[in-house]
Every structure is written in C-alpha cells, then in structure tokens.
C-alpha cells in the first residue's frame, strides 16, 4: 500500500512514474494548471489517473485568438482518455458568518469588497440582511447551502 501525501499541486514529493492516483479536491482553481499537469505527468505511472473535483468556476477567456485552447486548459485534463462530470452538487453545512468568510477567500470577492469603503459597508450589510432573512440575530446560526461542483478524470496513456 502506498502512503497518502498532501503537498502543493505544482511540486509533488514523489519519484517519477511512482504514483497511481493524483487527487485534487476543491483546490484546482488555485493551481498553475500547466505546471500541475506537467507534475502529474511526471509522477504518474502509465495508466495512472488524475482525479480532480472542484467548485464550478467557469472561466471562459474571450477576445483572444487562442480562446478555445485557453478554455481547455482551465476545464479539462490534458490526456486523451479523460472525462468531465458536471451538474453535481455538494452540500455545505456552515454558519452565516462562516459562509461569508468562505466567500471572502475568493480573490475577486476580497478585491471587490476591499476596493472602497462603500463596498465594505455593502459587505457588512450583506451579513445583516442574511441574518434578517434567516430570522435570527445569531451570526453563528447554522446555514446549509449547496455548491455546483465538477469532476475531471484523466488517465495517463499506458
């Protein structure tokens, strides 16, 4: 049995051609995709599998002559034997405050909220409006929501 290891996706701490499975769960959007897939190709044995699942963040590059290729890099594993599974949902049990904290980890949300005082106030108002709509004054009140997710599977050629 091979050990389970956690590491940065662009620098896997294993020998060349030594791994049967590389799994990335809810982290793919943070990776340098080209570097990650090169690293997977280095460490996977022939026939080894990449399994990545992530929140659905459709990134579509527009107004560029290589739009189709750029979209492929963001949305597919670069092996001929691959599959993408969409339309799946993940249920998240959280609280009102933790849900907003989670949203704030997205760089574009953080940038927008912190870009001016008006946006900071709007973000604070979101917290208040959520609690009012939920019917509570407890920011730690439980909140269950769902996120659309997708899975990418790819097999290195044998």
Buried (B, 14 or more C-beta within 10 A) or exposed (E): EEEEEEEBBBEBEBEEEEBEEBEBEEBBBEBEBEEBBEBBBBBBBEEBBBBBBBBBEEEEEEEEEEEEEBBEBBBBBBBEEBEEEEEEEEEBEBBBBBBBEBEEEEEEBEEEBEEEEEEEEEBEEBBEEBBEEEEBEEBEBEBEEEBEBBBBBBBBEE
